[in-house]
Amino acid sequence: MNFLVVGLGGGLGAAVRYGIGLLPWRGSFPLSTLFINLLGAAVIGFLAGLAAQRRIGPRTLLFWKTGICGGFTTFSTFSLESMQLISAGERGPAALYILLSLAGCLTGIWLGQTLSQSLAG
């Protein structure tokens, strides 16, 4: 049953990621992937906060954290796009992308956990 829960969540997460990737964006900077990773970090931080408070069960956590967030976030795409920017001689945009991704995702985790704690009262 856990495999089914993760698979369903992963499929939904991947479909939403694909949909966001279809949004029109011009330029070489991978804004869609950055947005997806930042949003995914905030969501997974929120879920981790809820789980730490025992406000969601293990199967729900599997569906959202491993399934939805695992299918939604795109760290492998982030890594590829970073290397593509570096290989194209776009070292400044590559450094900015890497810095914004790492700092933004860590901030997203913190924000998500803070939000889940504030909802707990």
HELIX and SHEET records of a PDB file:
HELIX    1   1 ASN A    2  GLY A   21  1                                  20    
HELIX    2   2 LEU A   31  ALA A   52  1                                  22    
HELIX    3   3 PRO A   58  LEU A   61  1                                   4    
HELIX    4   4 LEU A   62  CYS A   69  3                                   8    
HELIX    5   5 GLY A   70  PHE A   72  1                                   3    
HELIX    6   6 PHE A   75  SER A   87  1                                  13    
HELIX    7   7 ARG A   91  ALA A  120  1                                  30    
END                                                                             
